[in-house]
Amino acid sequence: MTSMQKCLGLVGVVTISATAAFADAHADRSDWPSSFTVATASQGGTYFAYGSGWANLVADELGLSGGGEVTGGPMQNMALVHAGDAQFGMTTMGPAAESLQGTNPIAPGLMMTSSCAMFPMYQTPFSVTALSSSGITSIADIPDGARIGFGPAGSTSDTYFPRMMEELGVNFERRNGGWSDLGGQLQDGLLDVIAFAAGVPVPAVSQLEVQTDVNIIEFTEEEQATIMEAFPVSEFMIAADTYTTLEADARSVSMWNFAITNCDLPASFVEAVVDVVMSDNERMVNIHRAARSTLPENWDKNQVLMWHPGAAKWFMENAGAEIPDDMIYKSDM
């Protein structure tokens, strides 16, 4: 066990007999690993709920031991998967690009080219939440020196949201922590604002809504345009039915998330995992509503990572994907 693995908690490990269909379809497993982990993020965030869910689904369908692993989020996931300390993980496109360029703060200078794209997940909206009692109803309302929780250190939220706030002229004290912990701190008055970058609904926000009154703060059109010009994000609307607090769609920006895999895993294994996740969207939506975007046609949202050959094969055969040969990983061995 590596030192990095010792620092992480392994959760949700299950071993269940394979269904007959998958046992027959993938009979030759001679080079498959006997177990796997999915690097997720902190508890209370969407990555943890979504990642642990599909890990258990894959373990169930393929008859393997597997589960979700608590991590620091996308930056650390890129490092874990690149090193082979986790077979699978999840990342957003911004941290993925930085990791390939060698600017991942987990290992500066290391180009993490052994992390490959596996399947599209969903868009991560950037959203702001405050207690209704704070009187904060807009970005402009955030007071100078506000204590803002940006999620776990090194997460997508922590990497980009402070820069976005600075771009919008907000003066703040930066705080980090798991989403559940930050939600508790907001409720206890230890934070003024939480700046979430996570698939919606964010479990921590849903929990806050049950316990207290909150304001989910949208960007103005001008703020949205400013952020889109400065960062690798796109326009997004958080649907009104996402949270009970929302009375109308909320203007936001978002960044695409992809599941990743170690590039050297067997092609038949990765293809089987992709098949489990992508062949039945209803099962994925039952895990988390953000999976409504976990659809085969969204394969083209990856313009950053090399594709694992097993994943590329599945999308080309089942989704009509036209993946250039130079975007498919080829082992040097």
Residue pairs with C-beta under 8 A, 6 or more apart in sequence:
2 83
2 85
4 79
4 80
4 83
4 85
5 85
8 39
8 69
8 70
8 71
9 69
9 70
10 37
10 67
10 69
11 52
11 67
11 68
11 69
11 70
12 52
12 55
12 56
12 67
12 68
13 35
13 59
13 65
13 66
13 67
14 56
14 59
14 60
14 65
14 66
14 67
15 59
15 63
15 64
15 65
16 59
16 60
16 63
17 63
18 61
18 62
18 63
18 64
19 60
19 61
19 63
22 61
22 62
22 63
22 272
22 276
23 63
25 272
26 62
26 268
26 272
28 268
29 268
29 269
31 266
31 268
31 269
32 64
32 266
32 268
32 269
33 64
33 87
33 265
33 269
34 64
34 65
35 64
35 65
35 66
36 55
36 58
36 59
36 64
36 65
36 66
36 87
36 88
37 55
37 66
37 67
37 68
37 69
37 86
37 87
37 88
38 51
38 52
38 54
38 55
38 66
38 67
38 68
38 69
38 86
38 87
38 88
38 89
38 90
39 51
39 69
39 71
39 76
39 77
39 80
39 81
39 86
39 88
39 89
39 90
40 47
40 48
40 50
40 51
40 52
40 68
40 69
40 70
40 71
40 77
40 89
40 90
41 47
41 48
41 51
41 70
41 71
41 72
41 73
41 74
41 77
41 90
41 152
41 155
42 48
42 70
42 71
42 72
42 73
42 151
42 152
42 155
42 177
42 178
42 179
42 180
42 181
43 70
43 178
43 179
43 180
44 178
44 179
44 180
44 181
44 183
44 203
44 204
44 207
45 73
45 151
45 178
45 179
45 198
45 202
45 203
45 204
46 124
46 198
46 199
46 200
46 201
46 202
46 203
46 288
46 290
47 73
47 90
47 198
47 199
48 68
48 70
48 203
49 203
49 287
49 288
50 90
50 121
50 122
50 199
50 287
50 288
50 290
50 291
51 68
51 90
52 67
52 68
53 68
53 284
53 287
53 288
54 259
54 277
54 284
54 287
55 66
55 67
55 68
55 88
56 66
56 67
56 68
57 276
57 277
57 283
57 284
57 287
58 64
58 66
58 273
58 276
58 277
59 65
59 66
59 67
61 276
62 272
62 273
62 276
69 80
69 86
71 77
71 80
71 86
71 89
72 106
72 152
72 153
72 154
72 155
73 95
73 151
73 152
73 154
73 155
73 156
73 157
73 158
74 90
74 91
74 92
74 95
74 96
74 154
74 155
74 156
74 159
74 257
75 91
75 95
75 98
75 99
75 104
75 105
75 106
75 154
75 155
75 156
75 159
76 106
76 154
77 86
77 89
77 90
77 91
77 260
78 89
78 91
78 95
78 96
78 99
78 104
78 106
78 112
78 115
78 260
79 99
79 104
79 106
79 107
79 110
79 112
80 86
80 89
81 87
81 88
81 89
81 112
81 114
81 115
81 260
81 261
81 262
82 99
82 110
82 112
82 113
82 114
82 115
82 262
83 114
84 114
84 262
84 264
86 262
87 261
87 262
87 265
88 118
88 259
88 260
88 261
88 262
88 273
89 115
89 259
89 260
89 261
90 121
90 257
90 258
90 259
90 260
91 99
91 115
91 257
91 258
91 260
92 124
92 156
92 197
92 255
92 256
92 257
92 258
93 232
93 255
93 256
93 257
93 258
93 301
93 302
93 303
93 304
94 156
94 159
94 160
94 231
94 232
94 233
94 255
95 104
95 156
95 159
96 115
96 258
96 260
96 304
96 305
97 232
97 304
98 104
98 159
99 111
99 112
99 115
100 111
100 112
100 113
100 304
100 305
101 111
102 108
102 109
102 110
102 111
104 110
104 112
105 154
106 154
113 263
113 306
114 262
114 263
114 264
115 260
115 261
115 262
115 263
115 305
116 260
116 261
116 262
116 263
116 305
116 306
116 307
116 308
116 311
116 329
117 258
117 259
117 260
117 302
117 304
117 305
117 306
117 307
117 308
117 311
118 258
118 259
118 260
118 261
118 270
118 273
118 274
118 308
118 311
119 258
119 259
119 274
119 277
119 278
119 294
119 299
119 311
119 315
120 256
120 257
120 258
120 259
120 293
120 294
120 295
120 298
120 299
120 301
120 302
121 199
121 256
121 257
121 258
121 259
121 290
121 291
121 293
121 294
122 199
122 256
122 257
122 290
122 291
122 292
122 293
122 294
123 199
123 234
123 236
123 254
123 255
123 256
123 257
123 293
124 156
124 197
124 198
124 199
124 254
124 255
124 256
124 257
125 197
125 198
125 199
125 200
125 236
125 238
125 252
125 253
125 254
126 157
126 160
126 161
126 164
126 195
126 196
126 197
126 227
126 233
126 252
126 253
126 254
126 255
127 195
127 196
127 197
127 200
127 202
127 205
127 216
127 217
127 218
127 238
127 250
127 252
128 139
128 193
128 194
128 195
128 196
128 216
128 217
129 186
129 193
129 194
129 196
129 205
129 208
129 214
129 215
129 216
129 217
130 136
130 142
130 186
130 192
130 193
130 194
130 214
130 215
130 217
131 186
131 187
131 212
131 213
131 214
131 215
132 212
132 213
132 214
132 215
133 213
134 192
134 193
134 215
135 141
136 142
136 143
136 192
136 193
136 215
136 217
137 215
137 217
138 217
138 220
139 165
139 168
139 170
139 217
139 219
139 220
139 223
142 148
142 170
142 172
142 192
142 193
143 192
144 171
145 171
145 172
145 173
146 170
146 171
146 172
146 173
146 192
146 193
147 172
147 173
147 175
147 190
147 191
147 192
147 193
148 162
148 165
148 170
148 172
148 173
148 174
148 175
148 191
148 192
148 193
148 194
148 195
149 175
149 176
149 177
149 182
149 185
149 186
149 191
149 193
149 194
149 195
150 157
150 158
150 161
150 162
150 174
150 175
150 176
150 195
151 157
151 158
151 161
151 176
151 177
151 178
151 179
151 182
151 195
151 196
151 197
151 198
152 158
152 176
152 177
152 178
152 179
153 176
155 197
156 197
156 255
157 195
157 196
157 197
157 198
158 176
160 197
160 231
160 233
160 255
161 195
161 197
162 172
162 174
162 195
163 230
163 231
164 227
164 230
164 231
165 172
165 195
167 226
167 227
167 230
167 231
168 223
168 226
168 227
172 193
175 182
175 185
175 191
177 185
179 194
179 196
179 198
179 202
179 203
179 204
180 203
180 204
180 207
182 191
182 194
182 204
183 194
183 204
183 205
183 207
183 208
185 191
186 192
186 193
186 194
186 208
187 208
187 211
187 212
194 204
196 202
196 204
196 205
197 255
199 257
199 288
199 290
200 238
200 242
200 243
200 289
200 290
201 242
201 243
201 289
201 290
205 214
205 216
205 243
206 243
208 214
209 243
209 244
209 245
213 245
214 245
215 245
216 238
216 243
216 245
216 246
216 250
217 250
218 238
218 250
218 251
218 252
219 227
219 251
219 252
219 253
220 251
221 251
224 235
224 251
224 252
224 253
227 233
227 253
228 234
228 235
228 253
231 253
232 255
233 253
233 254
233 255
234 253
234 254
234 255
235 253
235 254
236 252
236 253
236 254
237 249
237 250
237 251
237 252
238 246
238 249
238 250
238 252
239 246
239 249
240 246
240 247
240 248
240 249
240 250
242 289
256 298
256 301
256 302
258 301
258 302
258 305
259 277
260 305
261 270
261 273
261 308
261 311
263 306
263 308
263 329
263 331
264 331
265 308
265 310
266 310
267 308
267 309
267 310
267 313
268 310
269 310
270 308
270 309
270 310
270 311
271 310
271 311
271 313
271 314
272 310
274 310
274 311
274 314
274 315
275 314
275 318
277 284
277 294
278 294
278 295
278 296
278 314
278 318
278 319
279 318
281 291
281 292
281 294
281 295
284 291
284 294
285 291
285 292
296 315
296 318
296 319
296 321
297 319
299 315
299 319
299 321
299 323
300 321
306 327
306 328
306 329
307 315
307 323
307 327
307 328
307 329
308 329
309 328
309 329
309 330
312 321
312 323
312 327
312 328
315 321
315 323
316 322
316 323
